[in-house]
Amino acid sequence: MSIIEKAAAIGGGVIGAGWVARLLLNGIDVAIYDPDPEADRKVAEVMKGARRAYKQMVPGGLPKEGKLTFAKTIAEAVKDADFIQESVPERLDLKHKVLAEIDAHAPANAIIGSSTSGILPSDMQVAMKRHPERLVVGHPFNPVYLLPLVEIVGGKETFPEAVEVAREIYESIGMKPVVIRKEIEAFVGDRLLEAAWREALWLVKDDIVTVEELDDIMRYSFGIRWAQMGMFQVYRVAGGEAGMRHFMAQFGPCLKWPWTKLMDVPELTDELVDKIAEQSDAQAHGLSIRQLERIRDDNLVAIMEALSKQNKGKGWGAGALHNDYTKRLAKLASNKPKASKAAVKAKAEKPVKKAKTPKKKKG
Ligand SMILES: NC(=O)c1ccc[n+]([C@@H]2O[C@H](COP(=O)([O-])OP(=O)(O)OC[C@H]3O[C@@H](n4cnc5c(N)ncnc54)[C@H](O)[C@@H]3O)[C@@H](O)[C@H]2O)c1
């Protein structure tokens, strides 16, 4: 299924090992280089978890697992790779050193992805003397073997063809690539996460909530909504029948109230409102607010049911709550079946008779 046969992973920590797992489980041979003497043990641990997860996620079976080899140098790891994913620590000097070495020894047509969380690809590819045009950022989310999103970002030197091939490669290993239109630090996912995280740190620092309370506020509410629809479509539905424009008119002004420590917000000009409303229309693909509501609700139930089966059946987070709730409902129902069955029977018989043979009024 994949368009690559051999890959190289440079760096086998949290993220690198996650890439190794995703690649191997998709049937691709991987050569890894990591100077950590414990790298093989750590990668084996991640592989164990990944195999277990894939058994549940893909019960129909997977391709024959790829072969993993540990290389002694970067040159040895990349020499015959079609695709190389760099996942070394987040330091520009180290990225320069490692990418220069990868570039010097990889086949000329190999695509190089960097896992960096926020460094601009243009700032990294200056160290590549042979083929800087084949570098893209391929920013994943942990755990890489399960979460499908990868942000692809090209730098000033990156060829559009390299972005396209990278997209095909990531798609072929079960991922959802999104090509970021302009190169910015921290890309998109981490910008959103950092904004929320900054605010969360203020709320905890100011003793408004504990970290557990804050996490509960997320995971019992909009966290589940985000998981199934994202931000804009959820707000579109929240706008009621009038949709996104109404939502923006109602809640847009709040952005300027002191609800947040992040007061630097864009001016909601007509142009911006039009732009967002139009993009929201396009995103809906003609589905009405009611249809979207049903999809949203079905998705929410499905996610909660899925979570309710976790943790050996006890449920996890909102799934545990869902279990308690459904158990309570079942108990309530089992307390009154006789009465309600009898009542239902009586009701079912009486009205029919009444309707067919209405009694004459006395007097
Ligand atoms: N941790 C996350 O949640 C996350 C998410 C997305 C992206 N990233 C990015 O992924 C990259 C790696 O982060 P991580 O969390 O896996 O870090 P990590 O510290 O877990 O792993 C880094 C690995 O690189 C190895 N390494 C160090 N020097 C090396 C070299 N010269 N050649 C090869 N390997 C070398 C280390 O031994 C270590 O095993 C960073 O750029 C980070 O920003 C991290």
The ligand as an ORCA input file, in Angstrom:
! r2SCAN-3c Opt
* xyz 0 1
  N       7.382     15.242     22.322
  C       6.404     15.705     21.594
  O       5.228     15.696     22.023
  C       6.672     16.237     20.217
  C       5.575     16.359     19.336
  C       5.816     16.747     18.020
  C       7.107     17.038     17.602
  N       8.178     16.930     18.467
  C       9.518     17.221     17.958
  O      10.192     15.982     17.705
  C      11.607     16.158     17.878
  C      12.101     15.128     18.882
  O      11.436     15.326     20.112
  P      11.256     14.144     21.178
  O      10.160     14.579     22.078
  O      11.180     12.831     20.486
  O      12.645     14.261     21.950
  P      13.396     13.126     22.782
  O      14.351     13.819     23.645
  O      12.421     12.164     23.356
  O      14.199     12.323     21.650
  C      15.288     12.847     20.949
  C      16.157     11.679     20.526
  O      17.168     12.179     19.663
  C      18.364     11.495     19.965
  N      19.502     12.259     19.457
  C      20.217     13.241     20.072
  N      21.203     13.648     19.246
  C      21.089     12.928     18.100
  C      21.830     12.896     16.887
  N      22.873     13.690     16.690
  N      21.447     12.019     15.928
  C      20.389     11.198     16.123
  N      19.676     11.174     17.257
  C      20.014     12.044     18.233
  C      18.331     11.355     21.488
  O      19.210     10.320     21.926
  C      16.867     11.023     21.730
  O      16.627      9.619     21.717
  C      11.796     17.611     18.340
  O      12.102     18.399     17.214
  C      10.427     17.985     18.899
  O      10.173     19.361     18.842
  C       7.973     16.527     19.760
*
